[in-house]
Amino acid sequence: MAVVKADAYGHGMIKCVEKLEQLGNKKPDYYGVALTEEGIELRKAKITNQPVVTFSPVQASELNDYLKYKIYPSFCSEADFAKLKKHKSNKKLKIHVNIDTGMGRLGIPYQRAVEIIVRLSKIKNIKIDGIYTHFATSDEKDKTFANLQLKRFKDILNELKTGKIASGIVHAANSGAILDMPQSYFDMVRPGISLYGYYPSLETSGSVKLKPVMSLYSSVSTVKQISKGDSVSYGRRFIAKHKTNVVTLPVGYADGISRNLTNKMKVIISNKVYPQIGTVTMDRICVDTGNDKIKTGSKAVLLGKSKNHKIDAWDWSMLINTIPYEITCNISKRVPRVYTGL
């Protein structure tokens, strides 16, 4: 299952899926989304063959859409029984059952999972197409809790098998588990952030070689010289210690560059690394290029690489205490996506 929710983690869902669809017999068997609307968007883009699973709980208001667009919702709590009763069609609604083995977010409690699934299996116009759980710590070096979750999940599967209760496709492994927990693969795995070239944390192994898919480029818009004591941008958070050249790039927090990166991030221009200076603003950032002569129109690499340097989402993440997921998801729709290799 290729997880393409959140606009493929900011990379552009439709274009990413179109590329995945070119993989022949290696293309995904399922696609995973967070919202029914995302599944509908896939269907309208002519992605019609593979099942689409939405990780959000069953919504009574969306029952018609599930059937019309062949989207499989997640059964996440006993409250979903009441919602499913509103499904009056003889056409079977396929669902995936989410079991909470320790994530503590969505899913039926593992202690009562078998009982609930048995009840669910007796509803005539419902078909359990799959059953899954989600690991909370598979991306951490210490796999103690992840292994406990896995044991709880396996115990449920064994009980269902003993009772001859069909559960469909079994899946559990997210990116961290794909890297480090092969015993959790079952019938299907769910790559998310790893699909876009990032390890889910700095504690996982590198058992699969990953390469970031996204680069973020801008170009030099203006060049000016400032003197010692001059300030740059809102709040005067940068004061020049000597005469220097400052260039501006037409990109800012409206494009996904966190304001918290102020005076922390680096930019590559002409194969040289320069510091960003002054408060990151909505539409523009400033870069200190020292005595170097930079021309307007010069390419600026914010995420990506030049001949000798590279900057990736982990570099930003470590500066502002976040993760690459948030960095790529925050690159806004305002930034044009240009796809190569398609």
Residue, then its C-alpha position, 0 to 999 in steps of 0.5 A: m500500500a502506497v500511502v499518498k495522503a496529505d497530497a503525497y506528503g506535499h509532493g503532489m498526490i496525483k503526479c506521484v500516483e501516476k509515476l507509481e502506476q508506471l511500475g508495471n507488476k511492481k506498482p502498489d496493490y493499494y493506495g492509502v489516504a487520510l480522507t475520503e475526499e483524497g480517495i475521490e480525487l484519485r478516482k477522478a484522476k482515473i486511478t480506477n483499478q487499485p483499492v483505496v483505503t481511507f484511514s479515517p473512521v466510517q462516516a455515515s454521510e460518506l456511505n454513498d461515496y464509499l460505494k460510488y468511488k470504491i473507497y474502503p473506510s476504516f472501522c475504528s470503534e464500536a460507534d461505527f456499528a451505528k453508522l454502518k446500520k445506515h448502509k441499506s444497499n445490498k451492495k457490500l461495503k468493503i472495510h478495513v478494521n483498525i486495531d489499537t494495539g498501543m497507538g492510542r489514537l484510532g482503532i478498536p481496543y485490542q482486548r476486545a478486538v476478536e469479539i467486535i470483529v466477530r460481530l462485524s463479520k455477521i453483518k451481511n452487507i459488510k465485507i472485511d477486506g483487511i485488518y491492520t494496526h499502526f506502530a507507535t515506536s517502530d522508528e525508535k531504536d528500542k523496539t520493546f513497545a513495537n514488539l509488544q504491539l506486534k505480539r498483541f496483533k498476532d494474538i488477535l490474528n491467531e484467535l481469528k484464524t482458530g475461529k475461522i473468522a475471515s479478516g482479509i488482507v493483514h497489514a501493519a508495517n509502516s516505514g519504520a517497521i519496513l526498515d527494521m521489523p520484517q516479522s511485521y510484514f504480513d500480507m502488505v506493508r505501508p510505506g509512507i515517508s520512506l516512499y518519498g526518500y526519508y527515513p522516519s527517524l534518525e534511529t532506524s537502520g538504513s536497510v533500504k537505501l533512500k533518496p529524497v524525491m523533493s528539491l526546493y529551488s528559488s532564484v535571486s531576486t535582488v542584490k544590495q549592499i548594507s553597512k555595519g550596524d544596518s538591520v535586516s527584516y522585521g524586528r531587526r533580528f539581524i544586525a550587520k557586523h560589517k559591510t556585506n551583500v544581501v540577496t533576497l529570494p521570493v520565498g517565505y513562510a507562505d511557501g512552507i519555510s518556517r518562521n522558526l528557521t530565522n537566522k538558522m537555515k542555509v541556502i546554496i547559491s552558485n555551489k556555495v553555502y550562505p546563511q539566511i539572515g533576518t526574520v523569515t517573512m511571508d513572501r521573502i527571505c534574505v541571505d548574507t553573501g558576504n563579498d561574493k558577487i551574486k547576480t540576480g536570477s542565480k539559482a538558489v537551492l533551499l532543499g536539494k544539492s549542488k555539485n559539492h553541497k546538499i541540504d535536506a529536510w532533516d537539516w531543517s528538522m534538526l534546527i526547529n525540532t521537527i521531522p521531515y514529514e512536517i517539512t515536506c507537507n508544509i511546502s504550500k500549494r503556492v510553490p509550483r511543482v515541476y516533475t522530472g523523470l515522468 
